[in-house]
Amino acid sequence: MKKNMGSADRIIRFIIAALIGVLYYTGIISGTWGIVLLVLAAVFVLTSFISFCPLYAPFGIRTCKE
């Protein structure tokens, strides 16, 4: 897998994931939507760590420098 995410993209995803986690554990979001958002947050964290987004690949999107 070639990296296709730049550092700004990775930081933004990580911040969004952290925000979702805080909102869920403080009880602001809950139920089914809360669980769905937690799964999305986990995907954001995972893709941030590996610097590869599978949804970017089919569209040829790259946010990192060559």
GINOR-V147000 format. One record per pair of residues at least 24 apart in sequence whose C-alpha atoms are under 10 Angstrom apart, sorted by the first residue. I is the first residue (numbers start at 0). J is the second residue. If there is no record, write none. Layout:
i j
I J
I J
//
This chain:
i j
0 49
0 50
0 51
0 52
0 53
0 56
1 49
1 50
1 51
1 52
1 56
2 49
2 50
2 51
2 52
2 56
2 61
2 62
2 63
2 64
2 65
3 49
3 50
3 51
3 52
3 53
3 55
3 56
3 59
3 60
3 61
3 62
3 63
3 64
3 65
4 46
4 47
4 49
4 50
4 51
4 52
4 55
4 60
4 61
4 62
4 63
4 64
5 47
5 50
5 51
5 61
5 62
5 63
5 64
5 65
6 47
6 50
6 62
6 63
6 64
7 62
7 63
8 47
8 50
8 62
8 63
9 43
9 44
9 45
9 46
9 47
9 48
9 49
9 50
9 51
9 52
9 62
9 63
10 43
10 44
10 47
10 48
11 43
11 47
12 40
12 42
12 43
12 44
12 45
12 46
12 47
13 40
13 41
13 42
13 43
13 44
13 45
13 46
13 47
13 48
14 40
14 43
14 44
15 39
15 40
15 43
15 44
16 40
16 41
16 42
16 43
16 44
16 47
17 41
17 43
17 44
//
